[in-house]
Amino acid sequence: MSESPQQQLLHLVIGGELTDLDHATFKDLDQVEIVGLYPNYASAHAVWRSKAQQSVDNAHMRYFIVHLHRLLDPGHDAKTAR
């Protein structure tokens, strides 16, 4: 009997320098780093933490985790809440 595959909850990690600390507006979109695509939050969070620690000396540099699975299936959270 084969195991059912683990559900993919895709997450994207991106980062770049912000225009100011009050908004998530990148200073230069051409310089935004697409770090990678990950199959779950735990993997994305580990990479996000590493990248954030590497850029600790630049207060305007920020990394974000984008929950792509929510964009691909916006009703998913509502379905699981039932």
Secondary structure as the mmCIF struct_conf table of DSSP 4:
data_model
#
loop_
_struct_conf.conf_type_id
_struct_conf.id
_struct_conf.beg_label_comp_id
_struct_conf.beg_label_asym_id
_struct_conf.beg_label_seq_id
_struct_conf.end_label_comp_id
_struct_conf.end_label_asym_id
_struct_conf.end_label_seq_id
HELX_LH_PP_P HELX_LH_PP_P1 SER A 2 GLN A 8
STRN STRN1 HIS A 11 GLU A 17
STRN STRN2 LEU A 18 LEU A 18
BEND BEND1 THR A 19 THR A 19
TURN_TY1_P TURN_TY1_P1 LEU A 21 ASP A 22
BEND BEND2 HIS A 23 HIS A 23
STRN STRN3 PHE A 26 PHE A 26
BEND BEND3 LYS A 27 LYS A 27
HELX_RH_3T_P HELX_RH_3T_P1 LEU A 29 GLN A 31
STRN STRN4 GLU A 33 TYR A 38
BEND BEND4 PRO A 39 ASN A 40
HELX_RH_AL_P HELX_RH_AL_P1 TYR A 41 GLN A 54
TURN_TY1_P TURN_TY1_P2 SER A 55 ASP A 57
TURN_TY1_P TURN_TY1_P3 ALA A 59 HIS A 60
STRN STRN5 MET A 61 VAL A 66
HELX_RH_AL_P HELX_RH_AL_P2 LEU A 68 LEU A 72
TURN_TY1_P TURN_TY1_P4 PRO A 74 GLY A 75
HELX_RH_AL_P HELX_RH_AL_P3 HIS A 76 ALA A 81
#
